[in-house]
Amino acid sequence: MSVAESTAHPLTTAKKYAVNSKLLFSLYGVIPLSLFIVFADKLFFNSALQNQFLPVQPAEWAFWAIVFNFPHIVSSLVTLADKEYVTYYKARFSKALIIIIAGVLSVNYVTPLLIPQPFAGAIYALFFAFFATYTMYHVLSQQFGIGMMLMKVRPTKKYEWWRWTSTIGATAIYAIIFAKDIIQQPAFASVHVYEILVGIASIFILAATIIGFSLTRDSQAKIGTLYVYSNIAMLIAGVFFLLMDYPVFVIAIPRFVHDVTAFIIYSTHDQNRNSEVKNNYIYRALAFLPFPPLVLCPLIAIGLANGIESAAGAVDATLMGMGMPEVMKIGLQITFICGFFHYYIESFVWKREAIHRHAVKFN
């Protein structure tokens, strides 16, 4: 992909590449672009885009559904198809995967069989809320972690406060969008759940903004400071687009930045790791293709992800016709299992001391 290609710059030989931190920073240009679209829509088009053309979720765009969300998760798993990585991580990954599979299937398969519907519904709601919160924590942790690295500042207690206040605020925003029907109900007297969640989101995003700015005081690199400022802007923009009723941008901006950032890093890693010797089983099997891992990485992920989703969708269509409950859909289980496993492995495989980092440098 051209995005991945333009990230890589030679290190010591023509075959070694580094992630371009300026390109990672440039991805946040989607924020002013989205603001321009909203202001133009309000000032010149009488909200026609908002009312007639823009969806609530970007997944309604065909291109978006094909390229974003699940493919970058699959890409992270593709990097693990490596003998050295399998040997090194086997025990740790096996335990985690067993726990994740058991947990997901217990909630979605055992719960509806053993627990009365009202209680089962509450369990589903808590499970989905946990997954949504973990998703936001993962997305923000990646972006914030890169920001700290580019500032050349080690994470501190203050960083953890920044991460958690942002996660709570962002999760409240997503709850407003995805649970719109539920939150319109009154909570206390005339106060609605919507108003409570907006208050929570605003307070925690404000706190995260203050903490984020304070972290930049210790920055040792301008690009790192700008990167952290961009993450703060992304949080504030989320509240703004929510209040302006443009939910598609609330979802699309962090997803775009997160997924493209991930693809850039995975592509660079896979190129360096497999340029001279095809350590990865998948790249070894595809060695006959005239493309380097730098290009193949996102293409393989997109192809596999959409193939898996299509196959699961076909099976689910048949089973749903036989009366299978919605929560038992195969595609849903794959999403949860792969999602949780992805969040787990990403919490440590890219840390400075991890073996993955041997094949990735930033400039």
HUGIGI-V517719 format. One record per residue. N is the residue number from 0. PSI is psi in whole degrees, -180 to 180 (none if undefined). Layout:
BEGIN
n:N psi:PSI
n:N psi:PSI
END
This chain:
BEGIN
n:0 psi:145
n:1 psi:-33
n:2 psi:-47
n:3 psi:-39
n:4 psi:-41
n:5 psi:-10
n:6 psi:-28
n:7 psi:132
n:8 psi:140
n:9 psi:142
n:10 psi:-88
n:11 psi:-24
n:12 psi:172
n:13 psi:-13
n:14 psi:-2
n:15 psi:138
n:16 psi:156
n:17 psi:152
n:18 psi:128
n:19 psi:109
n:20 psi:-29
n:21 psi:-34
n:22 psi:-40
n:23 psi:-42
n:24 psi:-38
n:25 psi:-21
n:26 psi:-27
n:27 psi:-3
n:28 psi:-15
n:29 psi:-22
n:30 psi:-57
n:31 psi:-31
n:32 psi:-45
n:33 psi:-40
n:34 psi:-41
n:35 psi:-43
n:36 psi:-44
n:37 psi:-47
n:38 psi:-39
n:39 psi:-40
n:40 psi:-42
n:41 psi:-42
n:42 psi:-35
n:43 psi:-22
n:44 psi:10
n:45 psi:39
n:46 psi:26
n:47 psi:-40
n:48 psi:-46
n:49 psi:-44
n:50 psi:-26
n:51 psi:-27
n:52 psi:-37
n:53 psi:131
n:54 psi:171
n:55 psi:-41
n:56 psi:140
n:57 psi:-18
n:58 psi:-15
n:59 psi:-15
n:60 psi:128
n:61 psi:-47
n:62 psi:-43
n:63 psi:-45
n:64 psi:-32
n:65 psi:-40
n:66 psi:-33
n:67 psi:162
n:68 psi:-93
n:69 psi:-38
n:70 psi:-41
n:71 psi:-28
n:72 psi:-45
n:73 psi:-40
n:74 psi:-39
n:75 psi:-31
n:76 psi:-33
n:77 psi:-38
n:78 psi:-21
n:79 psi:-9
n:80 psi:62
n:81 psi:128
n:82 psi:-45
n:83 psi:-41
n:84 psi:-43
n:85 psi:-46
n:86 psi:-44
n:87 psi:-41
n:88 psi:-4
n:89 psi:-53
n:90 psi:-45
n:91 psi:-43
n:92 psi:-40
n:93 psi:-47
n:94 psi:-45
n:95 psi:-43
n:96 psi:-39
n:97 psi:-45
n:98 psi:-43
n:99 psi:-48
n:100 psi:-45
n:101 psi:-42
n:102 psi:-46
n:103 psi:-48
n:104 psi:-32
n:105 psi:-43
n:106 psi:-47
n:107 psi:-16
n:108 psi:-44
n:109 psi:-43
n:110 psi:-50
n:111 psi:-18
n:112 psi:-29
n:113 psi:-19
n:114 psi:136
n:115 psi:150
n:116 psi:-48
n:117 psi:-42
n:118 psi:-37
n:119 psi:-41
n:120 psi:-39
n:121 psi:-38
n:122 psi:-43
n:123 psi:-45
n:124 psi:-43
n:125 psi:-39
n:126 psi:-46
n:127 psi:-38
n:128 psi:-40
n:129 psi:-44
n:130 psi:-42
n:131 psi:-43
n:132 psi:-43
n:133 psi:-38
n:134 psi:-47
n:135 psi:-40
n:136 psi:-43
n:137 psi:-49
n:138 psi:-48
n:139 psi:-35
n:140 psi:-40
n:141 psi:-51
n:142 psi:-42
n:143 psi:-39
n:144 psi:-42
n:145 psi:-40
n:146 psi:-45
n:147 psi:-40
n:148 psi:-44
n:149 psi:-28
n:150 psi:-12
n:151 psi:44
n:152 psi:130
n:153 psi:142
n:154 psi:139
n:155 psi:-175
n:156 psi:-38
n:157 psi:-37
n:158 psi:-42
n:159 psi:-39
n:160 psi:-41
n:161 psi:-46
n:162 psi:-44
n:163 psi:-38
n:164 psi:-38
n:165 psi:-42
n:166 psi:-45
n:167 psi:-45
n:168 psi:-45
n:169 psi:-38
n:170 psi:-38
n:171 psi:-40
n:172 psi:-45
n:173 psi:-34
n:174 psi:-38
n:175 psi:-39
n:176 psi:-47
n:177 psi:-15
n:178 psi:41
n:179 psi:-42
n:180 psi:-39
n:181 psi:-43
n:182 psi:-6
n:183 psi:-10
n:184 psi:146
n:185 psi:142
n:186 psi:-54
n:187 psi:115
n:188 psi:-118
n:189 psi:2
n:190 psi:127
n:191 psi:158
n:192 psi:-36
n:193 psi:-47
n:194 psi:-37
n:195 psi:-45
n:196 psi:-39
n:197 psi:-41
n:198 psi:-45
n:199 psi:-47
n:200 psi:-46
n:201 psi:-44
n:202 psi:-46
n:203 psi:-34
n:204 psi:-37
n:205 psi:-45
n:206 psi:-43
n:207 psi:-37
n:208 psi:-46
n:209 psi:-45
n:210 psi:-42
n:211 psi:-45
n:212 psi:-38
n:213 psi:-31
n:214 psi:-31
n:215 psi:-12
n:216 psi:-28
n:217 psi:3
n:218 psi:142
n:219 psi:7
n:220 psi:132
n:221 psi:-41
n:222 psi:-36
n:223 psi:-42
n:224 psi:-46
n:225 psi:-36
n:226 psi:-43
n:227 psi:-41
n:228 psi:-40
n:229 psi:-37
n:230 psi:-38
n:231 psi:-43
n:232 psi:-36
n:233 psi:-39
n:234 psi:-47
n:235 psi:-41
n:236 psi:-34
n:237 psi:-44
n:238 psi:-43
n:239 psi:-50
n:240 psi:-31
n:241 psi:-49
n:242 psi:-29
n:243 psi:-3
n:244 psi:48
n:245 psi:68
n:246 psi:-27
n:247 psi:-35
n:248 psi:-30
n:249 psi:-42
n:250 psi:-43
n:251 psi:-39
n:252 psi:-58
n:253 psi:-33
n:254 psi:-44
n:255 psi:-51
n:256 psi:-46
n:257 psi:-50
n:258 psi:-43
n:259 psi:-39
n:260 psi:-45
n:261 psi:-46
n:262 psi:-40
n:263 psi:-46
n:264 psi:-45
n:265 psi:-43
n:266 psi:-44
n:267 psi:-44
n:268 psi:-51
n:269 psi:-35
n:270 psi:-50
n:271 psi:-38
n:272 psi:-29
n:273 psi:15
n:274 psi:-41
n:275 psi:-43
n:276 psi:130
n:277 psi:85
n:278 psi:-29
n:279 psi:130
n:280 psi:-39
n:281 psi:-46
n:282 psi:-31
n:283 psi:-42
n:284 psi:-27
n:285 psi:19
n:286 psi:-20
n:287 psi:-16
n:288 psi:144
n:289 psi:34
n:290 psi:141
n:291 psi:163
n:292 psi:-30
n:293 psi:-38
n:294 psi:-39
n:295 psi:-32
n:296 psi:-58
n:297 psi:-32
n:298 psi:-44
n:299 psi:-46
n:300 psi:-45
n:301 psi:-43
n:302 psi:-49
n:303 psi:-45
n:304 psi:-47
n:305 psi:-31
n:306 psi:-44
n:307 psi:-46
n:308 psi:-38
n:309 psi:-44
n:310 psi:-45
n:311 psi:-38
n:312 psi:-39
n:313 psi:-43
n:314 psi:-44
n:315 psi:-37
n:316 psi:-40
n:317 psi:-47
n:318 psi:-35
n:319 psi:-34
n:320 psi:-21
n:321 psi:6
n:322 psi:14
n:323 psi:134
n:324 psi:154
n:325 psi:-41
n:326 psi:-12
n:327 psi:4
n:328 psi:135
n:329 psi:-43
n:330 psi:-36
n:331 psi:-41
n:332 psi:-41
n:333 psi:-43
n:334 psi:-47
n:335 psi:-48
n:336 psi:-50
n:337 psi:-38
n:338 psi:-52
n:339 psi:-43
n:340 psi:-41
n:341 psi:-47
n:342 psi:-39
n:343 psi:-52
n:344 psi:-34
n:345 psi:-14
n:346 psi:-12
n:347 psi:-21
n:348 psi:-18
n:349 psi:8
n:350 psi:160
n:351 psi:-38
n:352 psi:-4
n:353 psi:153
n:354 psi:-23
n:355 psi:-36
n:356 psi:-13
n:357 psi:-25
n:358 psi:8
n:359 psi:129
n:360 psi:156
n:361 psi:141
n:362 psi:none
END
